[in-house]
Amino acid sequence: MNIIIFFLVGLIVHVVFFLSIFDIYFTSPLVHGMTPWATPLEPPASRLVLVVADGLRADSLFTPLNNGSSRTSYLRRVIEERGTWGVSHTRVPTESRPGHVALIAGFYEDVSAVAKGWKENPVEFDSVFNESRHTWCWGSPDILPMFAKGASGDHVYTYTYPAEEEDFASTDASKLDTWVFTQVKSFFQSAKSNSSLKASLLEDKNIFFLHLLGIDTNGHAHRPMSQEYLDNIGLVDSGVAETVALIEDFFGYDGRTAYVFTSDHGMTNWGSHGAGHPSETLTPLVVWGAGVNHAQRVTEPQPYTDGYLQGVKLSTLLVSQADIAPLMASLIGVPIPVNSVGLLPLSYLNNTDRFKAESMYTNAFQVLEQFKVKMTQKKESTLSFLFTPFQFFLGCSVVLGFVGWTSYVVLVILKTHTNLNVPLCMCVAVVITVFLLIQRSPITYYIYCLLPVPVWYSVLKESGTLSDLIHSAPSLPLWKCLGYFVLVAFGIELLVVSFFHRAVLTVGLAVLSLWPFLSGLYGKTKVTFRSLSWFLGCLCLAAFPLMPVVGRESNIHLMLHVAVCAYVPSLTHSSLQQKQGLPLLNQIISWTTLASSMLVPLLSSTRLFHRLLSIFLSLTATYLLLSTGFTGTCMYNNSLFVCVFISCILFFFFFQLSAIDFSANIDITKMRQMKLDDIRRSYFFVFFIITAFFGTGNIASINSFDPASVYCFLTVFNPFIMGGLMMWKVNFPSTIFFSLFPITELFACVSRKGNLFLIVLVISDLMALHFFFLVQDHGSWLDIGTSISHYVIVMSMTIFLMLLSVVTHILTSRRLYLWKKPKMHFP
């Protein structure tokens, strides 16, 4: 098969496999058509005020000052005298949008929302706001619009500040919260002279939502232990006190207002969130007002208070974030959101036993209604004798495609050409198509189920290749064949285990360090020094997985470039510390460096050392610009890991191949056939890719949002650009290693038709198939998210390898000239 066609087909196959898990395991949990359920009794409150302090940790609110007083004097009085308090437990991913969806809609976010940057609704959903009579919202443009978009009618009103105000380099991010409090004050003042607005406000079942982003922004910019973060908490406390007084005065202290104060997620000590650390998942919950239990004094110690509020009863040990939605609905008497999975926390209610019983009954039937509708929809679109809770047929189709594709690649390695005759597999394709039509399956199911047909046809057509190989190959004892198979299977499973236990990489690197001695290379002429370099490099690299998670041609112009890029993060950090914003010159240098990082290496010689050094220096320049957020041990570990990783690889290749020219034509007479040692080379390649991903545990940062790393490029919140830059940073070591792959084929004197590449592809696909079965659709969000991440990493590695093989070929074998080509004694 033509190499370009093979590349395109392989890319399409892997993209399909990559997307298949979302149709098999992670279809949207939301269904529509349920009957809303509401408690039939009179509710205790006519209106509810929801205040969400974005990014506020539970301990930051509850911890007293050194002198025993509190920075949140108002909220502390509420807790001690007339409110009910507890700890709300969020789920991964601990981001703003999933947290608010859980709070207001009562379910944990659909994972497909991440593809839209946590900003838009992949599937419209019901919420407490939608069920209310009127809802007025003030706050961030990233959060408020999604609840107005999904609401029926025109009764959710939003007031937001410009997105440009969400600047992490702002001199005072607390101004975002001040803006909200000022707008709320102006709103109620204007309502006094606006008869129609006042009439709406005096109706029941109304909600007022205040989204306060200042604490989160200050936490990212200055860390949660900073004075800016702590002062912002005090500002929020004062603002809440003023707002409550304002609302009570407006409604004449009628005792019909309920208040809920909480947070969407917490924050780590280093200013990030998104993962499952307790500092991110434990948030404060304070409820008071109409229908809410009053504080109760106790003498025995309360669990999980750590002395913060001794003598005040902790209402519940832990409340799930989704439970807050049915609580708010019960307080004002609106139907519980039809998509809610929350369970009503009865300990917060101050009402009759009958009201509590009716509320529990309503909650149970509301959850049961979702099950009934989902079951009905499923049965209507599935043949009765094939009805199962999960997509077994779809899963089998994807597995068949996986096995077929891997088998085909193995045959391509043995025979580098094939000819696919599509019409001969049309009969099977027609049968599958008719079956899917009867099932009324989505269009994506046709892709998953029809893909194995041409793949397996190609395998069967080329089965003669395997037969010829068996007859022509020298006979091997059965025990030796089984030994090779077990060794290869063990090696691949070892790579799979390394995803769960990073220490396995340490053991693997220690074993790889002995390779020159075990293979007999050590002691040969001109090999001793490079063998020792490899040995020491692997041992140094082995330490990092055990650490906590995180003619010469002049290259003077690149060295100066790197020096400038090393200075820019320091200058940016200093400017942000002094609250002077992001310097424009720094921003220009950063984006220019990023844009030119893939072009600058093309200006250097194509000789091995020159080109590799140019690639290293150019990409390192961008990496340094993405290091603004590194501090202390984290910065040391990550920077040292990159240096040791690259040095280990460069030492090994440089001392063997310093005279190789990437662009040189290869003597076809020196080509040889593939042999078992090439599997070892390919295995080394995959092992070092995984080491590049997991060496310092930085891959975990993908699940944790910390914008500090990209401050040289932008400080205004933008999830797509920030996420893309963070992904580049995580992939930096593996990008360097990918650029060395052509050397492996040159050194091995294997045809440039990509045989080593295909072996790497087979190993990656076998790992991906294993992770396909390990994907979880039950348990905690952390377990589910980890299983998805492992599958995504391996599939992305395969896709990334195919794409980057083209890029690295250009980077290593092409050269650009900005002016007339000079006379040179070497290319």
Disulfide bonds with the S-S distance in Angstrom:
none
